[in-house]
Amino acid sequence: MSDAHWHMIFAPNTMDAMLEAGTGLMYANAVAEADSTLLRGFTTVRDVGGPRLG
């Protein structure tokens, strides 16, 4: 399966958590969400609105 509109940073993090948490924790949550997405059967995703570099 593929998803052409996915938010790697926003999927696992709430807006309040992003305002309070450090960048490292937000990225760790995003990596865990990416792992869960793979386990759900998605092999291709397009991260929209996320960081371009990094």
C-alpha angles and dihedrals in degrees: 000000000000133000117205096190116046133142110213094185099037098044097073100024128070119217091249091051091050091053092050105032128079122251092252093058092048091052092045089054090048092052090050089050091050089053091050090049091055091049089053088060104261112138098172129039133169113215108214122196094005128124113298095211134033 
